[in-house]
Amino acid sequence: MPKTLTTIAFDADDTLWHNERFFRVTQERFAELLMDHTPQDMGPEQLDRLLLDAEMRNLGRYGYGVKGFTLSMIETAIEVTDARVPASVIQELLEAGQMMLSYPIELLPHARDAVTKLATDHHLVLITKGDLLDQERKLAQSGLGEFFDAVEIVSDKTPEVYSDIFRRHGHPPEQTMMVGNSMRSDILPVLEAGGWATFVPHGLIWDHEHAEPPENHARYFEIDDLGALPTLISQL
C-alpha cells in the first residue's frame, strides 16, 4: 500500500457526469436519417460498425469528442449512399452534433460528494479526453471546477501522457490514483505508469474503450459508484 496518496485524478465523461447516452441517442437518429438512403440489406448494426470504423480512422485527424463524431457520421453517410445522401440529411446530422454540444450536464450519483470530500485532503486533477471548448463547458456547468487544482484536457490517455502529467504536478505515480469508467483509457495506462487506479463501471461505454481488467493487481480497485471512493482511499 502507498505511504501517502497525495493526488486523486478523475476522468470526466461518464465518471463524474453523463455523456455516452447522448452519443447513443444521436447514433440512433443517424440510423433513422439514413434508413431510406442505404441498401435494403444494410441494417442498423452494420451501419453502427461502419460509423465506428470511420471514428477509428479519424481519431488521428479529429481526436475524441463530439466534433469528430459528427464529421464521422457525415463521412459514413456519404460512403454508404455512394455520395447520394441528400443535403437535408447532412444538415440534420450537423444539427444533431450541435445539439450534443448544448446538452445540460447531469452529475452521476455521489460525484459531488466524493469530489468535495477528497478535495479537503488531496490534490485533485481532472484528466479528460475530448474537444477543449466542450470539456471546458461541461466542467463549468458541472459546478465542480472549483474543487480541482488542475485540469488536463488531452488528445489521448497513454502511460507516457499520465507520467508527464504526474511529473509536471510534482506528484509521483506511486502517490497518485486515477478514477474512471474506461478500462482502456483510465485504468490500464495508469497502472503501467506506476500509479493506482479505481474502476467505476458505467452502464454505457463506447466500444473503443472496452478492455479486459487486470488480474490480481495490487494497485487496482473496482467500486460500484463514487460513493465508495472516499472510504476506499482512507483505508489505503
Order of alpha helices (4+ residues) and beta strands (2+ residues): beta-alpha-alpha-alpha-alpha-alpha-beta-alpha-beta-alpha-beta-alpha-beta-beta-alpha
